Amino acid sequence: MIRPNDSTLELRPVTVGRYSERGTTVTRGLRDGDNIVLAGVHTVYAGQRVKQAKPLFDGESEGNATEQSAAPQARSSTDAAAAQ
């Protein structure tokens, strides 16, 4: 999770409800509006300062799936997350 006050990463345990080809549903551990890392999770660490960026596919545009398994940057969502 990306802390909004200083843009540093916080490791937070989550409960995954479902995995699919199109994404992962997180059922616990995130709040609405939390910003999360979706891609490159194995190259970052807790406490690291990051720069947030909008993903290329947000899953909300017409023709896109509602869940995305990975995007190149971070996004606000409680529906899709990379579980670590």
N, C-alpha and C positions, 0 to 999 in steps of 0.2 A: 504494500500500500504506500502511496506517496503522501507524505504529510503535507497538508496545505500551507502551514505556516513557514516552513523552511525548505520545501521541495527535497527532503531527504526520504530515503526508503525505510520503511518499517516492516519487518517480517511479522506477519499475522497468520495464525492458524485459521484455516477455513474448512468447511465441510462441503464435499462435492456430492451433489445429488445425482448427476448423470453426466456421462461422457458420450459424445457422438462424433460422427465425421465432421460436423459443422461447428462443434464447440463443446463447451463444458458449462454446466449449470452449478453455480455455487449457492448452497442453501443456507449457510451460516458463516459468520465471520466478517461479512462486509455490510456496510450501510449504504443506503441510497446516496449517490454523489461521491462515493469514494473513488479515487483515481488509482488504477492498478497498472502494473507492468504486464503486457501480454506477450511480448517477444523479447528474447535475449535474457530471460530470467536467470540463466546459468552464468551470465557474465557480470551480474550486478550483486551488490551485497548490502546488508542492513546498514544504515547510516550514510550511505553514499548519496551525494547531491546529484539530482538528475534534472533534465529539462524536459518538460512535458510537451507532447506534440499530438495532434489529432491523427487517428489512424486513417489509412487510405480507404478502408471499408468499415463503416460504423454499424452495419447490420440494420440500419433504420431506413435506408433509401429503398425505394420501390425496386423490386427485382433482387434484392439481397436477402439472404437468410437472416433471421432475427438473432442468431447466435453466430459469433465468429470465433474460430479456434485460436487465431493469432492475428495480430496486427503489428505493424512495425514499430509502434510506439505505445503510449499509455492512453487510456480512455476512462471515462466515468461510466461505471456499470456495476450492477450486482448480478447480472445475468451471465456474463462470460468472464472467465478468469483463467489464468495459467496457474494450476496448482503446483506447488513445490514441496 
